[in-house]
């Protein structure tokens, strides 16, 4: 077999193997949690939100089980989040556990927030379970969130 063919076949095999091995890492999850925190502060900027959405595919689906709400894509949710910055008073998040799969991750986040809703101050303290599905480029394509108040 000519050398050029062996190089081509080796390259294809290497690329295929690297795609098959692409999986979310602890570092990727921690970076995403940092972006979640930055995107939910009273001082959140459009750049903070753009960074948060860089972790996702353009057609990401985000399902909030407690509210029965599904959002698709980035544009609408980003506009909504930016609009709600004025209502934020505080937000704290702590990654308490993570389970990594070959193309999935489950994050357990402890959250505390204070925000305005209909002119009244509201408090949230609870645990949110995030189930993330990744594509072959380590971008989140599906999010499912489950609330666990305590």
N, C-alpha and C positions, 0 to 999 in steps of 0.2 A: 504494500500500500504506500503510495507517495507520502512524503512527509507533510505536505500541505493538508492532505485529507486527515491524517492522524491529528494534526494540530486543530483542525476544524472540529473533528469529532470530540476531542478532549475538551475543547472550549464549550461546546454544546452540553456535554455531560457535566462540566463544572457549573455552568449557569443553571442547569436544571436541578442539580443537587443543592445549590445555594438557595434557589427558590423553594424547594421542598423543605429546607431547614429553616426558612424564615419563620420566626415565632416571636411573640411579644416577650420582652425581657423585663426584669425587675426595674432596670434603669428607665426603660420606656414608660412603664406604669408610674414611677415616681415623677418623671417629667410631666406626664399628663396630669397628675394630681396637683403639681405646682401650677400648671396652667389653669386648672379648674379654680384654684384659689384666687389667682390673679384676675380671672374673668368674673368673679363674683364679689369684688370689693366695692365699697362706696366710691373709690377713686379709679375704678376700671376705665380704661381707655379703649378706643377702637382697635389700637394695636394689640392690646391684651386679648381682645376677643378674636382678632385675626390669628394670633398665635395659638389660642385654644383650638380653633377650628383647623389648624394645620395638621392636627393629629387624626383628622377624619377624611374620608372620601367625599367627593363633591355631592354624592347622592346618599349620604349617611341617613339611616333611619334611627330615630331616638324615641323609644317608647317608655312612658312613665306609667307604670302599672297602677299606682295608687289613684291616679286621676283619669286613667283610660285615655290618655293623650298620646298621639303619635305625631312626631314632626319629621319631615323629610327635607334633605338638603341642608345647606349652610346659611343661605341668604336670609330667609325669614327668621329663623332662630337668632341669628346674629343681630338683626334689627331689633327684635323683641328684647334681647338681653341688654343692648345698648340703651334702649328706651327706659328700662327698669333700673338703671344705675342710680337714678335720683332717689329711688325708694329704698336703697340699701343703707343700712346703718352699720352693720358689722357682719363678718363671715369668717368662720374658722373651720378648717377641715383637717382631719388627721387620718392617714391611711393606717388602718389597724391590721389588715390582713390582705393577702393576695394569693390567688391560686392561678398558676400559669398553665395553659394548655398549648397544643401545637398551633392553633390559630384563634385561641380564645383566652380571656382572662376574666377572673371574677375579683372585683375589688370590694372590700368592706371599708366604707368611709364613715367616720364619726363626724357629724356636722353640727354646728351651732350657728344660728343666724338671727339677726334682728333686722326687720324691714317694715316698711309702711304698706298697708293694704287698705284701700278705701279710707285713707286718712287716719287709720289706727295703727299703732305699733303692734307688731306680731313677733312672736319668738318661735323658733324651731330648734329643737334639740333632739337628735335622733341618729339612727344609723341608716345608711343607704347602701344597698347592695347593687353594684353595677356589674352587669354581664356584658362583656365586650367581645365582639367578633371582628377579627382582622382579615384584611385581604393579604395577598402575597407580598405586598410592599409595606407591611406593618402599619397600614392605615385602618382606622376603625370604620367598619361599614355598617354595623348594627350595635345599638346600645339598648339595653333593657335595664330600667331602674326600679328597684323595689324599696319602699320605705319601711322602716322598722322603728317606730317611735319608742322612746323610753323615758 
